[in-house]
Amino acid sequence: MKSIEYLYSLVDQSNFTTIGYTSNDKNLKNEFISKLSYIDLREIDPSFSFNGSLKQKIRDIRLDSILNDSEDLSKINFKYILIDYNDLPHLQKSDVYKSIQLNQIVEKLRSECVECGLKVIFTAPTYTSLEVTPSQNLKGGSGSMYIADLAFMIDKGVAKLMKNRFGADNETFSLNEL
């Protein structure tokens, strides 16, 4: 297994990171992310409208923090925007349409964040497929993995790379070091 610092360096290189997690590993996912300087997308745009105003909204958040003498530097110096699949309440009920909507949201978010000089971390719970060979899959489909530079799944305290544009796939990391 590789060191956790190496996983953080891969996340740092990535413009779009997808993290899948099991319900048992949700706390580990949160602990991993807590070590990054991020802001939750719900704080920026709770409507998830992405009408080209993301840059302005980020600028406003940073200015408000400075003008209000906020001691919370994470509102000023964040590097990542975090979005979780479960925070997207307006997705349609149909799984097919939900997947299409999700793809549109993450693609738009990625392009706007690159424009703003920020990086995206998209997290989604996983489920086990009922195929002949069961496998872990992301809720909402695999669209977020296609546009990701880095994608990994957290299962039983181990992060396994599923996609890595910066090196080898299938590397594993123990998250017990957190």
GUMINU-10755 format. One record per residue (C-alpha): x, y, z; residue in three letters; residue number from 0. Coordinates in steps of 0.25 Angstrom, whole numbers, always signed. Example, Ala and Ser with C-alpha at 12.3 -4.5 7.8 and 13.67 -1.06 7.14 Angstrom:
BEGIN
[[+49; -18; +31]; 'ALA'; 0]
[[+55; -4; +29]; 'SER'; 1]
//
This chain:
BEGIN
[[+0; +0; +0]; 'MET'; 0]
[[+4; +14; -3]; 'LYS'; 1]
[[+5; +25; +7]; 'SER'; 2]
[[-7; +34; +10]; 'ILE'; 3]
[[+2; +47; +6]; 'GLU'; 4]
[[+4; +41; -8]; 'TYR'; 5]
[[-12; +40; -9]; 'LEU'; 6]
[[-13; +55; -4]; 'TYR'; 7]
[[-2; +59; -15]; 'SER'; 8]
[[-11; +52; -26]; 'LEU'; 9]
[[-23; +60; -21]; 'VAL'; 10]
[[-15; +73; -21]; 'ASP'; 11]
[[-11; +70; -36]; 'GLN'; 12]
[[-25; +67; -40]; 'SER'; 13]
[[-35; +77; -45]; 'ASN'; 14]
[[-47; +68; -43]; 'PHE'; 15]
[[-46; +57; -33]; 'THR'; 16]
[[-57; +46; -31]; 'THR'; 17]
[[-58; +39; -17]; 'ILE'; 18]
[[-68; +27; -15]; 'GLY'; 19]
[[-70; +22; -1]; 'TYR'; 20]
[[-78; +12; +5]; 'THR'; 21]
[[-88; +15; +16]; 'SER'; 22]
[[-79; +9; +27]; 'ASN'; 23]
[[-67; +18; +22]; 'ASP'; 24]
[[-74; +31; +21]; 'LYS'; 25]
[[-67; +36; +34]; 'ASN'; 26]
[[-53; +32; +27]; 'LEU'; 27]
[[-57; +40; +15]; 'LYS'; 28]
[[-61; +52; +23]; 'ASN'; 29]
[[-48; +51; +31]; 'GLU'; 30]
[[-40; +50; +18]; 'PHE'; 31]
[[-46; +62; +12]; 'ILE'; 32]
[[-45; +70; +25]; 'SER'; 33]
[[-30; +71; +23]; 'LYS'; 34]
[[-32; +79; +10]; 'LEU'; 35]
[[-36; +94; +9]; 'SER'; 36]
[[-50; +93; +3]; 'TYR'; 37]
[[-63; +100; +3]; 'ILE'; 38]
[[-76; +92; +1]; 'ASP'; 39]
[[-83; +96; -11]; 'LEU'; 40]
[[-96; +98; -3]; 'ARG'; 41]
[[-90; +110; +3]; 'GLU'; 42]
[[-87; +116; -10]; 'ILE'; 43]
[[-99; +113; -18]; 'ASP'; 44]
[[-110; +105; -11]; 'PRO'; 45]
[[-119; +105; -24]; 'SER'; 46]
[[-107; +98; -32]; 'PHE'; 47]
[[-111; +108; -44]; 'SER'; 48]
[[-97; +110; -49]; 'PHE'; 49]
[[-102; +121; -58]; 'ASN'; 50]
[[-88; +126; -60]; 'GLY'; 51]
[[-88; +134; -47]; 'SER'; 52]
[[-79; +124; -39]; 'LEU'; 53]
[[-67; +133; -40]; 'LYS'; 54]
[[-75; +145; -35]; 'GLN'; 55]
[[-81; +137; -23]; 'LYS'; 56]
[[-67; +132; -19]; 'ILE'; 57]
[[-62; +146; -20]; 'ARG'; 58]
[[-73; +151; -11]; 'ASP'; 59]
[[-71; +140; -1]; 'ILE'; 60]
[[-56; +143; +0]; 'ARG'; 61]
[[-59; +158; +1]; 'LEU'; 62]
[[-70; +157; +12]; 'ASP'; 63]
[[-60; +148; +20]; 'SER'; 64]
[[-49; +159; +19]; 'ILE'; 65]
[[-58; +171; +22]; 'LEU'; 66]
[[-65; +164; +34]; 'ASN'; 67]
[[-51; +161; +39]; 'ASP'; 68]
[[-54; +146; +39]; 'SER'; 69]
[[-44; +137; +47]; 'GLU'; 70]
[[-48; +126; +38]; 'ASP'; 71]
[[-38; +126; +27]; 'LEU'; 72]
[[-44; +114; +20]; 'SER'; 73]
[[-54; +124; +14]; 'LYS'; 74]
[[-43; +132; +8]; 'ILE'; 75]
[[-32; +122; +4]; 'ASN'; 76]
[[-40; +110; -1]; 'PHE'; 77]
[[-34; +102; -12]; 'LYS'; 78]
[[-46; +92; -14]; 'TYR'; 79]
[[-61; +92; -16]; 'ILE'; 80]
[[-67; +80; -10]; 'LEU'; 81]
[[-80; +74; -15]; 'ILE'; 82]
[[-87; +61; -10]; 'ASP'; 83]
[[-97; +53; -18]; 'TYR'; 84]
[[-107; +54; -6]; 'ASN'; 85]
[[-107; +69; -6]; 'ASP'; 86]
[[-114; +69; -20]; 'LEU'; 87]
[[-128; +68; -16]; 'PRO'; 88]
[[-134; +73; -29]; 'HIS'; 89]
[[-130; +62; -37]; 'LEU'; 90]
[[-141; +55; -44]; 'GLN'; 91]
[[-147; +42; -39]; 'LYS'; 92]
[[-144; +34; -52]; 'SER'; 93]
[[-130; +27; -51]; 'ASP'; 94]
[[-127; +30; -65]; 'VAL'; 95]
[[-131; +44; -65]; 'TYR'; 96]
[[-124; +46; -51]; 'LYS'; 97]
[[-111; +41; -57]; 'SER'; 98]
[[-112; +51; -69]; 'ILE'; 99]
[[-115; +63; -60]; 'GLN'; 100]
[[-103; +59; -51]; 'LEU'; 101]
[[-94; +58; -63]; 'ASN'; 102]
[[-98; +72; -67]; 'GLN'; 103]
[[-96; +78; -53]; 'ILE'; 104]
[[-82; +72; -51]; 'VAL'; 105]
[[-78; +76; -65]; 'GLU'; 106]
[[-82; +90; -63]; 'LYS'; 107]
[[-76; +91; -49]; 'LEU'; 108]
[[-63; +86; -54]; 'ARG'; 109]
[[-62; +96; -65]; 'SER'; 110]
[[-66; +108; -56]; 'GLU'; 111]
[[-56; +103; -46]; 'CYS'; 112]
[[-45; +102; -55]; 'VAL'; 113]
[[-48; +116; -60]; 'GLU'; 114]
[[-48; +121; -45]; 'CYS'; 115]
[[-35; +114; -43]; 'GLY'; 116]
[[-41; +104; -33]; 'LEU'; 117]
[[-42; +89; -33]; 'LYS'; 118]
[[-55; +80; -30]; 'VAL'; 119]
[[-56; +68; -21]; 'ILE'; 120]
[[-69; +60; -24]; 'PHE'; 121]
[[-73; +50; -14]; 'THR'; 122]
[[-84; +39; -16]; 'ALA'; 123]
[[-88; +27; -8]; 'PRO'; 124]
[[-86; +14; -15]; 'THR'; 125]
[[-95; +1; -16]; 'TYR'; 126]
[[-91; -13; -19]; 'THR'; 127]
[[-97; -18; -33]; 'SER'; 128]
[[-105; -31; -34]; 'LEU'; 129]
[[-97; -36; -45]; 'GLU'; 130]
[[-90; -49; -47]; 'VAL'; 131]
[[-77; -43; -42]; 'THR'; 132]
[[-82; -32; -31]; 'PRO'; 133]
[[-75; -19; -32]; 'SER'; 134]
[[-76; -5; -25]; 'GLN'; 135]
[[-83; +5; -34]; 'ASN'; 136]
[[-85; +20; -31]; 'LEU'; 137]
[[-99; +25; -29]; 'LYS'; 138]
[[-103; +34; -40]; 'GLY'; 139]
[[-95; +27; -51]; 'GLY'; 140]
[[-81; +27; -55]; 'SER'; 141]
[[-81; +41; -62]; 'GLY'; 142]
[[-73; +47; -51]; 'SER'; 143]
[[-62; +36; -53]; 'MET'; 144]
[[-61; +39; -68]; 'TYR'; 145]
[[-58; +54; -66]; 'ILE'; 146]
[[-49; +52; -53]; 'ALA'; 147]
[[-34; +53; -53]; 'ASP'; 148]
[[-34; +44; -41]; 'LEU'; 149]
[[-45; +34; -36]; 'ALA'; 150]
[[-44; +25; -24]; 'PHE'; 151]
[[-53; +17; -16]; 'MET'; 152]
[[-53; +15; +0]; 'ILE'; 153]
[[-57; +2; +5]; 'ASP'; 154]
[[-53; -5; +18]; 'LYS'; 155]
[[-43; +6; +22]; 'GLY'; 156]
[[-36; +5; +9]; 'VAL'; 157]
[[-36; +15; -3]; 'ALA'; 158]
[[-34; +8; -17]; 'LYS'; 159]
[[-30; +16; -29]; 'LEU'; 160]
[[-40; +14; -40]; 'MET'; 161]
[[-35; +24; -50]; 'LYS'; 162]
[[-22; +32; -49]; 'ASN'; 163]
[[-18; +41; -60]; 'ARG'; 164]
[[-4; +44; -53]; 'PHE'; 165]
[[+1; +29; -52]; 'GLY'; 166]
[[-4; +15; -49]; 'ALA'; 167]
[[-18; +11; -46]; 'ASP'; 168]
[[-21; +0; -36]; 'ASN'; 169]
[[-12; +5; -25]; 'GLU'; 170]
[[-17; +4; -11]; 'THR'; 171]
[[-16; +13; +2]; 'PHE'; 172]
[[-19; +10; +16]; 'SER'; 173]
[[-28; +21; +22]; 'LEU'; 174]
[[-25; +16; +36]; 'ASN'; 175]
[[-14; +26; +37]; 'GLU'; 176]
[[-24; +38; +37]; 'LEU'; 177]
//
